[in-house]
Amino acid sequence: MSESRMTTVAVVDADEEALAAKVAALAGAPGIDVRIGAVSLGQLLTHPGFPPDVVVIQQREGERVSVNYKIRVCRLADARVIVVSDDGHELAPDVGQLMTPVRSFAQAVALIAS
């Protein structure tokens, strides 16, 4: 049996129920190793599995840390960043080049699996 490279993934979502559902959905995907499920940037950064290959970020209304900051920090650690957003969060001009935007979590999973 040949071992293929697993893509390590972190999911960041302040909604704990949504986070649990996303982690469960990714856990069954071939070639994906879900290393981190975090409700905050702080929880992500302090996890021993950080940095993963890919970080999927779902920004929620009212979060204290901006999506721009989250993207920059993850990219500094050389993680690929996918942002799930259907409401067009205001992104800084430089951030658009640092991440891949998707409209749904299913699109994010498809990108990681490809």
Disulfide bonds with the S-S distance in Angstrom:
none
